[in-house]
């Protein structure tokens, strides 16, 4: 096995570790942002929740069910975004998410890897919109 295969194997092990031992899994009480999303094609579901403070993500949690990639990506994302600026999280792209999960799931499974980010961004956008309405 070449070195690239070994690195890919390590990343796959990390995905399985996050899937079997998810970080920040559970329902967050008093979340500022919360959004449930699903992939109707495969049935993956995720609800992302976050607490905000001074324009940053103070804490993030998730609940969900689905394939290893979707659930591990949610777990990995909660770790990655804690302490990040809200605007930076909203601006995250597919490439950013692929850097977090460190595998290329291929065209069929990319939606699995993106589900958590998409839900988180929608939740934060709703939070920001509600905050703007409340300020008026």
LUMPA-42559 format. One record per residue (C-alpha): residue number from 0; residue in one letter; x, y, z. Coordinates in Angstrom, 2 decimals. Example, Ala and Ser with C-alpha at 12.3 -4.5 7.8 and 13.67 -1.06 7.14 Angstrom:
REM LUMPA-42559
+------+------+---------+---------+---------+
! resi ! resn !       x !       y !       z !
+------+------+---------+---------+---------+
!    0 !    A !   12.30 !   -4.50 !    7.80 !
!    1 !    S !   13.67 !   -1.06 !    7.14 !
+------+------+---------+---------+---------+
REM end
This chain:
REM LUMPA-42559
+------+------+---------+---------+---------+
! resi ! resn !       x !       y !       z !
+------+------+---------+---------+---------+
!    0 !    X !    0.00 !    0.00 !    0.00 !
!    1 !    X !    1.36 !    3.42 !   -0.91 !
!    2 !    X !    1.47 !    6.42 !    1.43 !
!    3 !    X !   -1.65 !    8.00 !   -0.09 !
!    4 !    X !   -3.66 !    4.85 !    0.65 !
!    5 !    X !   -2.42 !    4.89 !    4.22 !
!    6 !    X !   -3.46 !    8.52 !    4.71 !
!    7 !    X !   -6.90 !    7.78 !    3.19 !
!    8 !    X !   -7.26 !    4.86 !    5.59 !
!    9 !    X !   -6.46 !    7.12 !    8.55 !
!   10 !    X !   -9.07 !    9.63 !    7.43 !
!   11 !    X !  -11.64 !    6.86 !    7.00 !
!   12 !    X !  -10.84 !    5.68 !   10.53 !
!   13 !    X !  -11.41 !    9.22 !   11.78 !
!   14 !    X !  -14.81 !    9.28 !   10.02 !
!   15 !    X !  -15.76 !    5.99 !   11.70 !
!   16 !    X !  -14.56 !    7.26 !   15.08 !
!   17 !    X !  -16.75 !   10.38 !   14.81 !
!   18 !    X !  -19.66 !    8.23 !   13.61 !
!   19 !    X !  -19.36 !    5.72 !   16.46 !
!   20 !    X !  -18.36 !    8.29 !   19.12 !
!   21 !    X !  -19.92 !   11.56 !   17.98 !
!   22 !    X !  -18.71 !   14.76 !   19.59 !
!   23 !    X !  -21.26 !   17.33 !   20.74 !
!   24 !    X !  -24.20 !   15.00 !   20.09 !
!   25 !    X !  -27.44 !   15.87 !   21.82 !
!   26 !    X !  -30.18 !   18.42 !   22.09 !
!   27 !    X !  -29.01 !   21.86 !   23.14 !
!   28 !    X !  -31.18 !   23.72 !   25.59 !
!   29 !    X !  -31.70 !   27.41 !   24.75 !
!   30 !    X !  -29.96 !   27.31 !   21.35 !
!   31 !    X !  -29.86 !   30.63 !   19.50 !
!   32 !    X !  -29.85 !   28.91 !   16.11 !
!   33 !    X !  -31.41 !   25.57 !   15.27 !
!   34 !    X !  -32.26 !   23.98 !   11.96 !
!   35 !    X !  -33.36 !   20.47 !   10.98 !
!   36 !    X !  -32.52 !   19.31 !    7.47 !
!   37 !    X !  -32.62 !   16.01 !    5.65 !
!   38 !    X !  -31.60 !   14.39 !    2.41 !
!   39 !    X !  -34.74 !   12.82 !    0.89 !
!   40 !    X !  -32.65 !   10.72 !   -1.49 !
!   41 !    X !  -30.93 !    8.67 !    1.23 !
!   42 !    X !  -32.86 !    9.54 !    4.40 !
!   43 !    X !  -30.00 !   11.20 !    6.30 !
!   44 !    X !  -31.20 !   13.71 !    8.90 !
!   45 !    X !  -29.44 !   16.25 !   11.04 !
!   46 !    X !  -30.45 !   19.05 !   13.38 !
!   47 !    X !  -27.73 !   21.56 !   14.05 !
!   48 !    X !  -27.93 !   23.85 !   17.08 !
!   49 !    X !  -25.66 !   26.69 !   18.12 !
!   50 !    X !  -25.26 !   29.31 !   20.82 !
!   51 !    X !  -23.87 !   32.64 !   19.69 !
!   52 !    X !  -21.89 !   35.23 !   21.61 !
!   53 !    X !  -20.35 !   38.47 !   20.32 !
!   54 !    X !  -20.64 !   37.44 !   16.68 !
!   55 !    X !  -19.08 !   34.01 !   17.17 !
!   56 !    X !  -20.30 !   30.46 !   17.62 !
!   57 !    X !  -19.87 !   29.83 !   21.33 !
!   58 !    X !  -21.10 !   26.22 !   21.26 !
!   59 !    X !  -22.51 !   23.81 !   18.67 !
!   60 !    X !  -24.35 !   20.50 !   18.98 !
!   61 !    X !  -26.27 !   18.18 !   16.70 !
!   62 !    X !  -28.70 !   15.31 !   16.63 !
!   63 !    X !  -29.44 !   13.10 !   13.68 !
!   64 !    X !  -29.41 !    9.74 !   12.03 !
!   65 !    X !  -28.02 !    8.48 !    8.80 !
!   66 !    X !  -24.89 !    7.23 !    7.14 !
!   67 !    X !  -21.41 !    7.41 !    8.62 !
!   68 !    X !  -20.40 !   10.34 !    6.42 !
!   69 !    X !  -23.39 !   12.55 !    7.30 !
!   70 !    X !  -23.17 !   11.95 !   11.03 !
!   71 !    X !  -19.37 !   12.12 !   11.25 !
!   72 !    X !  -19.39 !   15.33 !    9.21 !
!   73 !    X !  -21.85 !   16.87 !   11.70 !
!   74 !    X !  -19.65 !   15.84 !   14.62 !
!   75 !    X !  -16.50 !   17.16 !   12.96 !
!   76 !    X !  -18.23 !   20.41 !   11.99 !
!   77 !    X !  -19.30 !   21.15 !   15.57 !
!   78 !    X !  -15.66 !   20.96 !   16.64 !
!   79 !    X !  -14.44 !   23.05 !   13.72 !
!   80 !    X !  -16.84 !   25.98 !   14.08 !
!   81 !    X !  -16.72 !   26.52 !   17.84 !
!   82 !    X !  -15.19 !   29.95 !   18.37 !
!   83 !    X !  -15.52 !   30.94 !   14.69 !
!   84 !    X !  -17.03 !   34.16 !   13.47 !
!   85 !    X !  -20.65 !   33.73 !   12.34 !
!   86 !    X !  -19.96 !   35.39 !    8.97 !
!   87 !    X !  -17.08 !   33.00 !    8.34 !
!   88 !    X !  -19.35 !   30.02 !    9.07 !
!   89 !    X !  -22.02 !   31.32 !    6.69 !
!   90 !    X !  -19.33 !   31.76 !    4.02 !
!   91 !    X !  -18.03 !   28.18 !    4.32 !
!   92 !    X !  -18.13 !   26.19 !    1.08 !
!   93 !    X !  -18.07 !   22.61 !   -0.09 !
!   94 !    X !  -14.28 !   22.81 !   -0.25 !
!   95 !    X !  -14.15 !   23.93 !    3.39 !
!   96 !    X !  -16.32 !   20.99 !    4.41 !
!   97 !    X !  -14.17 !   18.54 !    2.43 !
!   98 !    X !  -11.10 !   19.88 !    4.28 !
!   99 !    X !  -12.85 !   19.18 !    7.59 !
!  100 !    X !  -13.82 !   15.58 !    6.74 !
!  101 !    X !  -10.57 !   15.03 !    4.82 !
!  102 !    X !  -12.02 !   12.59 !    2.35 !
!  103 !    X !  -13.59 !   13.03 !   -1.04 !
!  104 !    X !  -16.87 !   11.13 !   -0.74 !
!  105 !    X !  -17.49 !   11.29 !   -4.48 !
!  106 !    X !  -20.40 !   12.84 !   -6.36 !
!  107 !    X !  -23.09 !   10.55 !   -4.93 !
!  108 !    X !  -22.14 !   11.05 !   -1.25 !
!  109 !    X !  -21.18 !   14.75 !   -1.34 !
!  110 !    X !  -24.69 !   15.67 !   -0.16 !
!  111 !    X !  -24.12 !   13.47 !    2.90 !
!  112 !    X !  -20.96 !   15.40 !    3.75 !
!  113 !    X !  -22.66 !   18.77 !    3.15 !
!  114 !    X !  -25.90 !   18.17 !    5.07 !
!  115 !    X !  -24.67 !   19.45 !    8.46 !
!  116 !    X !  -23.06 !   22.58 !    7.01 !
!  117 !    X !  -26.17 !   23.39 !    5.01 !
!  118 !    X !  -28.38 !   23.01 !    8.11 !
!  119 !    X !  -26.02 !   25.06 !   10.28 !
!  120 !    X !  -25.86 !   27.87 !    7.75 !
!  121 !    X !  -29.66 !   27.98 !    7.40 !
!  122 !    X !  -30.02 !   28.09 !   11.18 !
!  123 !    X !  -27.53 !   30.93 !   11.53 !
!  124 !    X !  -29.14 !   32.89 !    8.68 !
!  125 !    X !  -32.53 !   32.54 !   10.41 !
!  126 !    X !  -30.98 !   33.63 !   13.71 !
!  127 !    X !  -29.43 !   36.71 !   12.09 !
!  128 !    X !  -32.72 !   37.58 !   10.34 !
!  129 !    X !  -34.68 !   37.27 !   13.59 !
!  130 !    X !  -32.11 !   39.39 !   15.40 !
!  131 !    X !  -32.43 !   42.08 !   12.72 !
!  132 !    X !  -36.26 !   42.03 !   12.94 !
!  133 !    X !  -36.12 !   42.30 !   16.73 !
!  134 !    X !  -33.82 !   45.31 !   16.50 !
!  135 !    X !  -36.32 !   47.25 !   14.35 !
+------+------+---------+---------+---------+
REM end
